[in-house]
Amino acid sequence: MTNLKVLLFVGLLLSVAAGREDKARTFTQRVGEGLQYAISAPELRLHWVVTGLGTLAALSQDSRMKQQAVEHGLMPELLADVGDEWGGRVGAIVILPGIYLAERLRGTPGIERLQRLEFTFTSLVVVATITQTLKYTVGRPRPNQQPTPRFPYGHSFPSGHTSHAFGIAEVVRTLYGNGAGAVFYGLAVITGISRIHDNKHYLSDVVAGAGLGIGVVRGFSLAQRSGDEVVSWRVIAAPNGMTIEFDF
């Protein structure tokens, strides 16, 4: 919990700093726009259909995959540990500093760097919030039937580790292209399989988590792109001449 609180604090500072240069939209408005795009953007309709159908198809395979994981395992234990840590603490700790360092090395201007950090932080926090809300609402027990710990860590559907890992992968793909994204999508796949391997999630939990993480981040990406393209200008007559004002 300490790491999460630190990340939330740092992300809030980044959001405020970026927001000072984005006078046309407040931070709350940008979050709302990201959610709106994630839910209703035409570009994402097919994605949500595939996610829903994929989750339904996975439900029929949940028992078989659980049996396979318990009796034979799905991957080496070391690889499972990597996936478990990446979808949890490690991914949360390294993603913002990693993007900051990458942008510094690329020479990205300060405000653009802050906006990219805000995009990363905001979209991933929304992914986590929706995931935990669904966990609490659906209330599906974990396949290992362990006693349910206190909210928000107890329930199974969807997989939080998986939604986080795939959200990170989509952030990296959006910012740095398909090549870099492929590496992180590989880590995300390992994370999802590790959750089934450890008998902590069903296959359908993982499929839903993956679709959720990707879809929400893509929604925020579309919203940011739309906002960046909105540039208005006006000419104001004054006694000593004319002034031209631009709103970005």
Secondary structure, DSSP 8 states (H G I E B T S, - for coil): -HHHHHHHHHHHHHHHHHHHH-TTS-HHHHHHHHHHHHHH-GGGHHHHHHHHHHHHHHHTTHHHHHHHHHHT-SS-HHHHHHHHHIIIIIHHHHHHHHHHHHHHHHT--HHHHHHHHHHHHHHHHHHHHHHHHHHHHH----TT-----STTSS--SS-HHHHHHHHHHHHHHHHH-HHHHHHHHHHHHHHHHHHHHTTSS-HHHHHHHHHHHHHHHHHHHHHHHHHHH--EEEEEEETTEEEEEEE-
